[in-house]
Amino acid sequence: MDQDHSNWRVGTNPDRAEDSLWSAVPDAIRGSHEDYTSIPLTRAIVLLAIPMMLELVMESTFGLVDIYFVGRLGSAAVATVGLTGSLVILVFAIVMGLSMGTTATVARRIGEGDPEAAGLAAWQAILAGVTCAIPISVCGALLAPKLLGWMGGTDAIIAGSSYAAMLFAGATTIFLLFLNNAIFRAAGDAAVAMRALWLANLINIALDPLLIFGIGPFPRLGLLGAALATTVGRGTGVVYQLVMLVRGNGRIALNRASMRWDPDVFWRLVRVSGSAMVQYFVGMAAWLGVTRLIALFGQAVLAGFTIALRLIHFAILPSWGVSNAAATLVGQNLGAGKPDRAERAVVGTGFVNFGMLCAIAIIFWTFASPLIQVFADESEVIVRGVESLKILSSGYIFFGFSMVFGQAFNGAGDTATPAWINFLCYWCWQLPLGYWLAKPMGIGVMGIYASVVIAGATWAIVGYFLFRRGRWKEHRV
């Protein structure tokens, strides 16, 4: 074990106030350029996790604000957002896959003390993102009505296909916003990533009511306005990110030397990202399958599920922030030749996540009804939303550790392991079990929710045993 970092006590050096947990919080928000391979792990986790959590809190806040305003347009509009979200998560599967390949590669180069190589890898990630985004943007915008129809959307839902078309048209902003933030996080500049997403989503939130309802000089665009606000907000965030990367004030910069295509680095990053894409595609497509099963039970059930899922995302996105911190710490510490320290970082962030999600599950169980009523007026939607929120949130407790284990594998560049776990737990277990419980067993939609909880618990157990085997420590990127 590396000297002075073999335990989790706060304030390892009492003569340095900045080593304390609480003094690290303002540094995390402002941004602090420190060596995450040598400072106390408690401080390293706080410096990375706090801005990542705040970044994703804003992202999840926008999701709730968006569904609040869209909810004023009726259950058909909410269901349209739900089905569109299920389609767009397939785009996010590619984005997140590229992001994890980027995180593993950039973090490893930073840990090795080679910022020039990290900048070169970052530019390859941007090139890969734009290449993927353009065909998705064109095809998604043109096929939006058909895609909603294939998902089981009613005529009322398909009538709102302009919402889906606009989101797909802005696919490039999705790719660049998340890829650039992955670059900043991997380098340890988590505060920059936080500010980029806050800027994007604050613009989003401000434009939402103006464009949906036509307030002041703005036209009343309904669902199209919600999608346009999202795209404009993301685009603004991307501009801010690119300015920060070119300026090079942080740990990583884009300059003339790095802004070139390097086939060796490009294809190595794509190979690492490929299995990560499969990993996220399998996981997110499984949610697509779950949504398709739920759609069999009617518009009210689907609307209730959509609202509950947005509330759950509000809770779980900060936990993704903690998990992302684990990925950065694993990548940088493996690059610095400190695998034992990387393992302790994973264990510490896992316990933090577990505690957070346990507390949130208790809150959701206690206040499920009033929370759903904020976003829905129809009695059946409220009832369905409450049952969905209670069951699904209880299952997310298991993700306290499974999310961190998954990101630990990814941060090490071992993106294939969580891809296989996703496939086995979600496609070979969750979806067949959900259908069997819902239809042949006659349990209905509650059977589908139960299958989600059972599959989540299975992932946590399998992930733990594979993590303890330690083969991820030997992976090369």
C-alpha positions as CSV (number, residue, x, y, z in Angstrom):
1,M,0.0,0.0,0.0
2,D,1.2,3.5,-0.7
3,Q,2.5,5.4,2.2
4,D,0.2,7.5,4.3
5,H,-2.9,6.4,2.5
6,S,-3.7,3.0,3.9
7,N,-6.8,4.1,5.8
8,W,-9.9,6.2,5.3
9,R,-9.4,8.6,8.2
10,V,-10.2,12.2,7.4
11,G,-7.3,14.6,8.1
12,T,-4.4,12.2,7.7
13,N,-2.0,15.1,8.3
14,P,-3.4,17.3,11.1
15,D,-1.0,20.1,10.2
16,R,-2.8,20.6,6.9
17,A,-6.3,21.9,7.1
18,E,-7.0,21.2,3.4
19,D,-6.7,17.5,4.1
20,S,-9.9,17.5,6.1
21,L,-13.1,16.4,4.5
22,W,-15.0,19.6,5.0
23,S,-12.3,22.0,3.8
24,A,-12.1,19.9,0.6
25,V,-15.8,20.8,-0.3
26,P,-15.2,24.4,-1.4
27,D,-12.0,23.4,-3.2
28,A,-14.1,20.8,-5.1
29,I,-16.6,23.4,-6.2
30,R,-14.0,26.0,-7.2
31,G,-11.7,23.4,-8.8
32,S,-8.4,22.2,-7.4
33,H,-5.4,21.0,-9.4
34,E,-4.0,18.3,-7.3
35,D,-2.4,14.9,-7.8
36,Y,-5.2,12.3,-7.3
37,T,-2.6,9.5,-7.2
38,S,-0.9,10.8,-4.0
39,I,-3.3,13.0,-1.9
40,P,-5.4,11.3,0.8
41,L,-8.2,9.2,-0.8
42,T,-10.9,10.9,1.2
43,R,-9.8,14.3,-0.2
44,A,-9.5,12.8,-3.7
45,I,-13.0,11.4,-3.6
46,V,-14.5,14.7,-2.4
47,L,-12.7,16.8,-5.0
48,L,-13.9,14.6,-7.8
49,A,-17.3,13.4,-6.5
50,I,-18.8,16.7,-5.3
51,P,-18.6,18.5,-8.7
52,M,-19.7,15.4,-10.5
53,M,-22.7,15.0,-8.1
54,L,-23.7,18.7,-8.5
55,E,-23.3,18.4,-12.2
56,L,-25.7,15.5,-12.4
57,V,-28.1,17.0,-9.8
58,M,-28.6,19.8,-12.2
59,E,-29.2,17.3,-15.1
60,S,-31.8,15.4,-13.0
61,T,-33.4,18.6,-11.9
62,F,-33.9,19.6,-15.5
63,G,-35.5,16.2,-16.1
64,L,-38.0,16.9,-13.4
65,V,-38.6,20.5,-14.5
66,D,-39.1,19.3,-18.1
67,I,-41.7,16.7,-17.1
68,Y,-43.4,19.2,-14.9
69,F,-44.1,21.6,-17.7
70,V,-44.8,18.9,-20.2
71,G,-47.2,17.4,-17.7
72,R,-49.4,20.5,-18.1
73,L,-50.0,19.4,-21.7
74,G,-51.6,16.1,-20.7
75,S,-50.8,12.4,-20.2
76,A,-50.3,11.9,-24.0
77,A,-47.5,14.4,-24.0
78,V,-45.9,12.8,-20.9
79,A,-46.1,9.4,-22.6
80,T,-44.5,10.9,-25.7
81,V,-41.6,12.1,-23.6
82,G,-41.3,8.7,-22.0
83,L,-41.2,6.7,-25.3
84,T,-38.8,9.3,-26.8
85,G,-36.6,9.0,-23.8
86,S,-36.5,5.2,-24.2
87,L,-35.3,5.7,-27.8
88,V,-32.8,8.4,-27.0
89,I,-31.2,6.2,-24.4
90,L,-30.0,4.1,-27.3
91,V,-28.0,7.2,-28.5
92,F,-26.8,7.6,-24.9
93,A,-25.5,4.0,-25.1
94,I,-23.1,5.0,-27.8
95,V,-22.3,8.3,-26.1
96,M,-21.6,6.7,-22.7
97,G,-19.5,3.9,-24.4
98,L,-17.3,6.5,-26.0
99,S,-17.2,8.5,-22.8
100,M,-15.9,5.4,-20.8
101,G,-13.3,4.7,-23.5
102,T,-12.3,8.4,-23.2
103,T,-12.2,8.3,-19.4
104,A,-10.0,5.2,-19.3
105,T,-7.6,6.4,-21.9
106,V,-7.3,10.0,-20.8
107,A,-7.1,9.2,-17.1
108,R,-4.4,6.6,-17.7
109,R,-2.3,9.1,-19.6
110,I,-2.7,11.7,-16.9
111,G,-1.7,9.1,-14.3
112,E,1.4,8.4,-16.3
113,G,2.3,12.1,-16.3
114,D,1.8,12.6,-20.0
115,P,-0.7,15.5,-20.6
116,E,0.3,15.8,-24.3
117,A,-0.8,12.2,-24.9
118,A,-3.9,12.9,-22.9
119,G,-4.7,15.8,-25.2
120,L,-4.2,13.7,-28.3
121,A,-6.5,11.0,-26.9
122,A,-9.1,13.7,-26.1
123,W,-9.1,15.0,-29.8
124,Q,-9.6,11.4,-31.1
125,A,-12.6,11.1,-28.8
126,I,-14.1,14.3,-30.2
127,L,-13.6,13.1,-33.8
128,A,-15.2,9.8,-33.0
129,G,-18.2,11.5,-31.4
130,V,-18.9,13.7,-34.4
131,T,-18.5,10.8,-36.8
132,C,-21.1,8.8,-34.8
133,A,-23.5,11.7,-34.3
134,I,-24.1,12.8,-37.9
135,P,-25.9,9.7,-39.2
136,I,-27.8,9.3,-36.0
137,S,-29.0,12.9,-36.2
138,V,-30.2,12.5,-39.8
139,C,-31.9,9.1,-39.5
140,G,-33.5,9.8,-36.1
141,A,-35.0,13.1,-37.3
142,L,-36.5,11.6,-40.4
143,L,-37.8,8.4,-38.8
144,A,-39.2,9.9,-35.6
145,P,-42.9,9.1,-36.2
146,K,-42.1,5.5,-37.3
147,L,-39.8,5.0,-34.3
148,L,-42.6,6.0,-31.9
149,G,-45.0,3.8,-33.7
150,W,-42.6,0.8,-33.4
151,M,-42.5,1.5,-29.7
152,G,-46.2,1.0,-29.4
153,G,-47.2,4.7,-29.3
154,T,-50.8,5.6,-29.8
155,D,-51.9,8.1,-32.5
156,A,-51.9,10.9,-29.8
157,I,-48.3,10.0,-28.9
158,I,-47.1,9.8,-32.6
159,A,-48.7,13.3,-33.1
160,G,-46.0,14.7,-30.9
161,S,-43.2,13.2,-32.9
162,S,-41.7,16.6,-33.5
163,Y,-40.3,16.3,-30.0
164,A,-38.4,13.2,-30.9
165,A,-37.3,14.6,-34.3
166,M,-35.8,17.7,-32.6
167,L,-33.9,15.7,-30.0
168,F,-32.4,13.4,-32.7
169,A,-31.5,16.4,-34.8
170,G,-29.5,17.8,-32.0
171,A,-27.6,14.5,-31.5
172,T,-24.2,16.2,-32.1
173,T,-24.7,18.4,-29.0
174,I,-25.5,15.2,-26.9
175,F,-22.3,13.6,-28.1
176,L,-20.0,16.6,-27.6
177,L,-21.5,17.7,-24.3
178,F,-20.9,14.3,-22.6
179,L,-17.6,13.4,-24.4
180,N,-16.0,16.8,-23.5
181,N,-17.1,16.4,-19.9
182,A,-15.6,12.9,-19.8
183,I,-12.4,14.4,-20.9
184,F,-12.5,17.0,-18.1
185,R,-13.4,14.4,-15.5
186,A,-10.7,12.0,-16.6
187,A,-8.1,14.7,-16.3
188,G,-9.4,15.6,-12.8
189,D,-11.0,18.9,-13.9
190,A,-14.4,17.8,-12.6
191,A,-15.4,21.4,-11.6
192,V,-15.2,22.5,-15.3
193,A,-17.5,19.6,-16.3
194,M,-19.9,20.7,-13.6
195,R,-20.0,24.3,-14.8
196,A,-20.6,23.2,-18.4
197,L,-23.6,21.1,-17.5
198,W,-25.0,23.7,-15.2
199,L,-24.8,26.3,-17.9
200,A,-26.5,24.0,-20.4
201,N,-29.3,23.0,-18.1
202,L,-30.0,26.4,-16.6
203,I,-30.6,27.7,-20.2
204,N,-32.7,24.6,-20.7
205,I,-34.8,25.3,-17.7
206,A,-35.2,29.0,-18.5
207,L,-36.3,28.3,-22.1
208,D,-38.6,25.4,-21.3
209,P,-41.8,27.3,-20.2
210,L,-41.1,30.2,-22.7
211,L,-41.0,27.9,-25.7
212,I,-43.6,25.3,-24.5
213,F,-46.3,27.9,-23.6
214,G,-45.3,30.8,-25.8
215,I,-44.6,33.3,-23.0
216,G,-43.8,36.9,-24.1
217,P,-42.3,37.2,-27.6
218,F,-41.7,33.4,-27.8
219,P,-44.0,31.2,-30.0
220,R,-46.1,28.5,-28.4
221,L,-44.4,25.3,-29.6
222,G,-45.7,22.7,-27.1
223,L,-43.6,19.6,-27.1
224,L,-41.4,20.9,-29.9
225,G,-40.5,23.8,-27.6
226,A,-39.3,21.4,-24.9
227,A,-37.0,19.7,-27.3
228,L,-35.7,22.9,-28.8
229,A,-34.9,24.3,-25.3
230,T,-32.9,21.1,-24.6
231,T,-30.9,21.3,-27.8
232,V,-30.1,25.0,-27.4
233,G,-29.0,24.5,-23.8
234,R,-26.7,21.6,-24.7
235,G,-25.3,23.5,-27.6
236,T,-24.4,26.4,-25.4
237,G,-22.7,24.0,-23.0
238,V,-20.6,22.6,-25.8
239,V,-19.4,26.0,-26.8
240,Y,-18.2,26.7,-23.3
241,Q,-16.4,23.3,-23.1
242,L,-14.5,23.8,-26.4
243,V,-13.4,27.3,-25.3
244,M,-12.1,25.9,-22.0
245,L,-10.2,23.1,-23.9
246,V,-8.6,25.4,-26.3
247,R,-7.6,27.9,-23.6
248,G,-5.9,25.1,-21.7
249,N,-6.2,26.6,-18.3
250,G,-6.7,23.2,-16.7
251,R,-5.0,19.8,-16.6
252,I,-5.7,19.1,-20.3
253,A,-5.6,21.3,-23.4
254,L,-6.2,21.0,-27.1
255,N,-3.4,22.6,-29.2
256,R,-2.1,22.3,-32.8
257,A,0.0,19.3,-31.9
258,S,-2.9,17.4,-30.4
259,M,-5.7,18.4,-32.9
260,R,-4.8,15.8,-35.5
261,W,-6.0,12.4,-36.4
262,D,-3.7,9.7,-34.9
263,P,-4.9,6.3,-36.3
264,D,-3.2,4.3,-33.5
265,V,-4.7,6.3,-30.7
266,F,-8.0,6.6,-32.5
267,W,-8.5,2.9,-33.0
268,R,-7.2,1.9,-29.6
269,L,-9.8,4.3,-28.0
270,V,-12.5,2.9,-30.3
271,R,-11.7,-0.6,-29.3
272,V,-12.0,0.2,-25.6
273,S,-15.1,2.2,-26.3
274,G,-16.6,-0.6,-28.5
275,S,-17.3,-3.0,-25.6
276,A,-18.4,-0.1,-23.5
277,M,-20.9,0.8,-26.1
278,V,-22.2,-2.8,-26.1
279,Q,-22.3,-2.6,-22.3
280,Y,-24.5,0.6,-22.3
281,F,-26.5,-0.5,-25.3
282,V,-27.4,-3.8,-23.6
283,G,-28.3,-2.0,-20.4
284,M,-30.3,0.8,-22.0
285,A,-31.9,-1.4,-24.6
286,A,-33.1,-3.5,-21.7
287,W,-34.9,-0.5,-20.3
288,L,-36.3,0.0,-23.8
289,G,-37.6,-3.6,-23.5
290,V,-39.0,-2.9,-20.0
291,T,-40.8,0.2,-21.4
292,R,-42.2,-1.7,-24.3
293,L,-43.6,-4.3,-21.8
294,I,-45.1,-1.6,-19.7
295,A,-46.7,0.0,-22.7
296,L,-48.8,-3.2,-23.1
297,F,-50.7,-2.1,-19.9
298,G,-52.0,1.2,-21.3
299,Q,-51.2,4.9,-21.5
300,A,-51.9,5.7,-17.8
301,V,-49.5,3.0,-16.6
302,L,-46.8,4.2,-19.0
303,A,-47.3,7.8,-17.9
304,G,-47.0,6.8,-14.2
305,F,-43.9,4.8,-15.0
306,T,-42.4,7.8,-16.9
307,I,-42.9,10.2,-13.9
308,A,-41.5,7.6,-11.4
309,L,-38.5,7.0,-13.6
310,R,-37.8,10.8,-13.8
311,L,-37.9,11.0,-10.0
312,I,-35.6,8.0,-9.7
313,H,-33.2,9.5,-12.1
314,F,-33.2,12.6,-9.9
315,A,-31.9,10.4,-7.1
316,I,-29.6,8.2,-9.0
317,L,-27.7,10.7,-11.2
318,P,-25.8,12.1,-8.2
319,S,-24.8,8.5,-7.5
320,W,-23.4,8.3,-11.0
321,G,-21.3,11.3,-10.1
322,V,-19.8,9.3,-7.2
323,S,-19.3,6.3,-9.5
324,N,-17.6,8.5,-12.1
325,A,-15.2,9.6,-9.4
326,A,-14.3,6.0,-8.9
327,A,-13.6,5.6,-12.6
328,T,-11.2,8.5,-12.7
329,L,-9.4,7.4,-9.5
330,V,-9.0,3.9,-10.9
331,G,-7.6,5.1,-14.3
332,Q,-5.2,7.6,-12.8
333,N,-3.9,5.3,-10.0
334,L,-3.4,2.4,-12.4
335,G,-1.5,4.7,-14.6
336,A,0.7,5.7,-11.7
337,G,1.3,2.0,-10.8
338,K,-0.8,2.0,-7.6
339,P,-3.5,-0.8,-8.1
340,D,-4.1,-1.3,-4.3
341,R,-4.9,2.4,-3.9
342,A,-7.3,2.1,-6.9
343,E,-9.1,-0.8,-5.2
344,R,-9.5,1.1,-1.9
345,A,-11.0,4.0,-3.9
346,V,-13.6,1.7,-5.3
347,V,-14.6,0.3,-1.9
348,G,-14.8,3.8,-0.4
349,T,-17.0,5.2,-3.1
350,G,-19.2,2.1,-3.0
351,F,-20.1,2.7,0.6
352,V,-20.8,6.3,-0.1
353,N,-23.2,5.3,-2.9
354,F,-24.9,2.6,-0.9
355,G,-25.7,5.1,2.0
356,M,-27.0,7.7,-0.4
357,L,-29.4,5.4,-2.2
358,C,-30.7,3.8,1.0
359,A,-31.6,7.2,2.3
360,I,-33.3,8.2,-1.0
361,A,-35.3,4.9,-1.2
362,I,-36.7,5.6,2.3
363,I,-37.7,9.1,1.2
364,F,-39.5,7.8,-1.9
365,W,-41.4,5.1,0.0
366,T,-42.5,7.7,2.6
367,F,-43.5,10.5,0.2
368,A,-44.3,8.6,-3.0
369,S,-47.9,9.9,-3.4
370,P,-47.2,13.7,-2.9
371,L,-44.2,13.5,-5.1
372,I,-46.1,11.9,-8.0
373,Q,-49.0,14.3,-7.6
374,V,-46.6,17.2,-8.3
375,F,-46.3,15.9,-11.9
376,A,-49.7,14.4,-12.5
377,D,-53.4,15.3,-12.1
378,E,-55.1,12.1,-13.4
379,S,-55.9,9.7,-10.5
380,E,-55.0,6.5,-12.4
381,V,-51.6,8.0,-13.4
382,I,-51.0,8.9,-9.8
383,V,-51.8,5.4,-8.5
384,R,-49.6,3.8,-11.2
385,G,-46.8,6.2,-10.6
386,V,-46.8,5.6,-6.8
387,E,-46.5,1.8,-7.1
388,S,-43.8,2.2,-9.8
389,L,-41.8,4.6,-7.6
390,K,-41.9,2.5,-4.5
391,I,-40.9,-0.8,-6.1
392,L,-38.3,0.5,-8.4
393,S,-36.6,2.8,-5.9
394,S,-36.2,-0.1,-3.4
395,G,-34.3,-2.0,-6.1
396,Y,-31.9,0.8,-6.7
397,I,-30.3,0.3,-3.4
398,F,-28.3,-2.5,-5.0
399,F,-26.9,0.0,-7.5
400,G,-24.9,1.6,-4.7
401,F,-22.2,-0.9,-5.3
402,S,-23.0,-2.3,-8.7
403,M,-22.7,1.2,-10.3
404,V,-19.3,1.7,-8.6
405,F,-18.1,-1.8,-9.6
406,G,-19.1,-1.2,-13.2
407,Q,-17.3,2.2,-13.3
408,A,-14.2,0.6,-11.7
409,F,-14.0,-1.9,-14.6
410,N,-14.6,0.9,-17.1
411,G,-12.0,3.2,-15.5
412,A,-9.4,0.4,-15.8
413,G,-10.3,-0.1,-19.5
414,D,-11.9,-3.5,-18.8
415,T,-15.2,-2.5,-20.5
416,A,-16.0,-6.0,-21.6
417,T,-16.7,-7.4,-18.1
418,P,-19.6,-5.1,-17.3
419,A,-20.9,-5.6,-20.9
420,W,-21.2,-9.4,-20.3
421,I,-22.8,-8.8,-16.8
422,N,-25.3,-6.5,-18.4
423,F,-26.2,-9.0,-21.1
424,L,-26.6,-11.9,-18.7
425,C,-28.5,-10.0,-16.0
426,Y,-30.7,-7.8,-18.2
427,W,-31.4,-9.7,-21.4
428,C,-31.0,-13.3,-20.3
429,W,-32.6,-12.7,-16.9
430,Q,-34.6,-9.5,-16.4
431,L,-36.6,-9.3,-19.6
432,P,-37.7,-13.0,-19.7
433,L,-38.5,-12.9,-16.0
434,G,-40.5,-9.7,-16.4
435,Y,-42.6,-11.1,-19.2
436,W,-43.1,-14.4,-17.4
437,L,-44.2,-12.7,-14.2
438,A,-46.4,-10.1,-16.0
439,K,-48.2,-12.4,-18.4
440,P,-48.1,-16.2,-17.8
441,M,-48.1,-15.7,-14.0
442,G,-50.7,-13.0,-14.2
443,I,-49.0,-10.5,-11.8
444,G,-49.2,-7.7,-14.3
445,V,-47.0,-4.6,-14.3
446,M,-45.9,-5.3,-10.8
447,G,-44.1,-8.4,-12.1
448,I,-42.1,-6.3,-14.5
449,Y,-41.1,-4.0,-11.6
450,A,-40.1,-7.0,-9.6
451,S,-37.9,-8.4,-12.4
452,V,-36.0,-5.0,-12.4
453,V,-35.3,-5.3,-8.7
454,I,-34.2,-9.0,-8.9
455,A,-31.9,-8.3,-11.9
456,G,-30.3,-5.4,-10.1
457,A,-29.5,-7.5,-7.1
458,T,-28.0,-10.2,-9.3
459,W,-25.7,-7.6,-11.0
460,A,-24.4,-6.4,-7.6
461,I,-23.5,-10.0,-6.5
462,V,-21.9,-11.0,-9.8
463,G,-20.0,-7.7,-10.0
464,Y,-18.7,-8.1,-6.4
465,F,-17.1,-11.5,-7.1
466,L,-15.5,-10.4,-10.4
467,F,-14.2,-7.2,-8.8
468,R,-12.6,-9.2,-5.9
469,R,-10.8,-11.4,-8.5
470,G,-8.8,-8.3,-9.5
471,R,-8.2,-9.0,-13.1
472,W,-9.2,-5.5,-14.0
473,K,-5.9,-4.3,-12.4
474,E,-3.9,-5.9,-15.2
475,H,-5.9,-4.3,-18.1
476,R,-3.9,-2.1,-20.5
477,V,-5.3,0.8,-22.5
